[in-house]
Amino acid sequence: MKYLLIGIDGCQEEHFYRFDMPFMQGMFSQGQKVDLTEDLISRGWAEICTGLHATDSGAYYERAVMNGTHEWTTSYNLLAEKKNNTSIPTLWEVLNSQGYSVGIMNVPTTNPAPEINGFFVSGGGGGRKVEDEVDPSQCHPKSIKEKLDSLGYISDERISSLLFEKNLYEEKDFFARLQLMTEKRIESYLALNKEFDVDFGFVVFRSVVVLENIFSSEIAKYLAGDIHTNKILIDHIKAFYSHLDSCIEKLCVGLGVDKIGFVSDHGTVLQKYSVNLNVFLLENKFQQKTGSKEGLLWFLKKYKDLIPYQLRAKLKKSRSVLETYQGIQGFDKQKSLAFTSGKGTSFFGIYVNDTKRFGGCVPEDKIEDIANQIVNTFNSNSEAKKHGFSAVSEIHRRTGAYAKYWPDILVNVPSGYNPDNNQNLFVAPFSRSHESIQLKEVKSDLWTGTKDKVPLSLFVGHTHLHPDMYVQQDLTAVFRIVKAEFGL
């Protein structure tokens, strides 16, 4: 193998210096770090795969559908979108076209597996159902499914599958499953490469982001020397990272590769504050409260975590139910000038509620004026200033085939802030920042962690890399870095 790209979902460099990880620390000491920054609206893995930002590929984590309603979506499939827009490139196509074979495993939003020179095992994400066993549609060639099954390959595990389906509430069982998923991914990749002997490898691991999203508060307490740290839990976390270290060493040594890139789609940090931009809009008369009927539906939506998981899963299978649910908002759709509707993952953007895109009240020729009014009001707001927030109008600043989905206003916030449109305050301290973690109490993905703009981006053994060329760029730079190492 000439080049191996290792993706670790939700990871950043400092995660590898908190505990004993001799192999990774040794690799990082000889590598070159590239300072990249993500906006957390464009999907990081898609940027790496295509070299394109969401405004050019459609790969948004979440966005407004813009069908004349306030419907919202968090779904995206890179290969499905590529069928609609054949101008979207992919790393594997570029390398194949130059005669290089590739082996891709578990890259999110890549379903079904494309036909390539090499092998391809699709990843989950982007709205795909979480499943243990790999589906035939995720495999190219189809024959590799039998080998993956025989090796015990685990397609994906997330908080919903680990806790709400498998009921792994005992810490030892929870961590054992995460470690097994990593183990089987390594064994499977090595076995497939032994058969196909590819030039370029790209494999993604998701176990780290699952752990960090739940246990960031406990890790923070441990690093601060808090006497109330759960030592048993920290021992499990240390063992997890030690196991990950040895697994990645086994992969790198087993492939005998010299050029290695370590990347992630974003970082993960402790969530310290929650932000509701709709409250700001309401308080400054850019938004009006909803009527009583819609208000009741919004109340039920806010407390969806109280609904049993199995019932929620069944309801989500209904397209009509899902569309209705996604269109429910906590503001008056006809009288409000602006809104945000993020699902609480990372979206810090505001849309002007115009007539054409949303069926709202703002004429199309007044969108820019309203956006400027909101930006000026926001940037002079004392609470926003206190927290180091800033807003900028993005109208006319973004171009591309999918630029229309980009928010009209982008709000910049420091690390550790997470959007939460269910809370009643503009900004509030996050209630679980210092809590001890009990797995039976976990109800959602971002339990104490949140996405961070600084991804892992460190490269070992590269001969054509000049890190200064990529400072403050996003993960589309990785696409170009890999190509350069192949002389392309």
Secondary structure, 3 states (H helix, E strand, C coil): CCEEEEEECCCCHHHHHCCCCHHHHHHHHCCEECCECCCCCECHHHHHHHCCCHHHHCCECCEECCCCCCCEECCCCHHHHHHHCCCCCCHHHHHHHCCCCEEEEEECCCCCCCCCCEEEEECCCCCCCCCCCCCHHHEECCCHHHHHHHHCCCCCCCHHHHHHHCCCCCHHHHHHHHHHHHHHHHHHHHHHHHHHCCCEEEEEECHHHHHHHHHHHHHHHHHCCCCCCCHHHHHHHHHHHHHHHHHHHHHHHHHCCCEEEEECCCEEEECCEEECHHHHHHHCCCCCECCHHHHHHHHHHHCHHHCCHHHHHHHHCCHHHHHHHHHCCCECCCCCCEECCCCCCCCCEEEECEHHHHCCCECHHHHHHHHHHHHHHHHCCHHHHHCCCEEEECCCCCCCCCHHHCCCEEEECCCCEEECCCCCCCEEECCCCCCCCCHHHCCCCCCCEEEECCCCEEEECCCCCCHHHHCCECCHHHHHHHHHHCCC
